[in-house]
Amino acid sequence: MKSAVLAGLGYFATGGALENLVYFLEAEHSVDFNTIADNPKPLRAGLCVMFGSAEQVVETKICQAVGKKFLIDSEGKSFEDILSIIKSTAIAN
């Protein structure tokens, strides 16, 4: 999950800028990229602060990257929707 979320963020920052973005989300908004599937709310809060009304665009790119990794159609789905699908599929398997 972490690599997919970082790939989504990678549309907006690369290299050192991406590292700074991740650091800011971790330090200032308590985002734990290793457990983001269990606690996605800090990510949304951090993205709202950092990107304002453009947060939705960032979330869309994250959803596309996560959907691609887990072979899920992300069109029109929120990050929480996609996480729910992944969890329900994991339970079914």
N, C-alpha and C positions, 0 to 999 in steps of 0.2 A: 504494500500500500504506500509506504513511504516513497519509494522510487517513482511511483505513478504520480503522486501529489507533487513531488519535486519536478517531474517532467512537465506537469501542467503549469507550475510557477515559472518554469524555464522559458515559456513563451514571452515572459515580461522582463526577465533578468537572466543573465548568464555569468559564469565565472565568479568573480569577487562580489559583484552586485547580488547574485543569487545567494551567496554565502551570507552576505549582510542581511538580506531579506529573511532568510531562515533564522539567523541569530536573533534578529529583532522579534520575530514571531515567537521563538522559544523563550527569550529573556523577558520581553515586555508583555506577552500575552499567554504565557504558560502553555504554548503549543508543544505537545510531545509527539513528534513525527513517528515515533515507534509504536504509539498506541492510538494514533489518530482515528482509527476505525471505531474505537470504543468511546472516544470523546472528541467529536468534531467541532463542538461549539466554540472552543477557544480559537480555532482556525478562522471561522467565520467572523468572530469578533475582531481578530487581528487584521483580517483583510478589509473589513469595513473601515477601521481606523486608517489603514495605510492607503487604501484606494478609494475611499468614499463611495460615491454612487457607481463607480466602475467596478466595485466588488463583484457584481453579477457577471461581468465579462470574465474576470479572473476565475470565478467559480465554474463557469462554463468550460473554460480550458482545462481546469483540473478534472472536471467530470468527463470530458472527452478522453483525457489521458488514462484515467482510472477505467473507464468503459473499454478502451482499447486493450488495456492489460488484462482485464477480466472477461473480455468478449461479451460486453453488455452494451446494448443500445442506450446511449446517454442523452439522446435528443429529448429536450424538454424536461429532463429529470434534475432534481437538486442533488447535491452531494449526499445528503441524508437518504434520499430515495435510492441512490446507487448502493450505498452501504447496506441498506435494508435488503436489497436484492442479493447482494453478495452473501450476507449472513444467512438468508433463507435458503440460498442454494447450497451453502456449506452444510447447513443442518440436514437438508434433503439428501445430500451425498453421504 
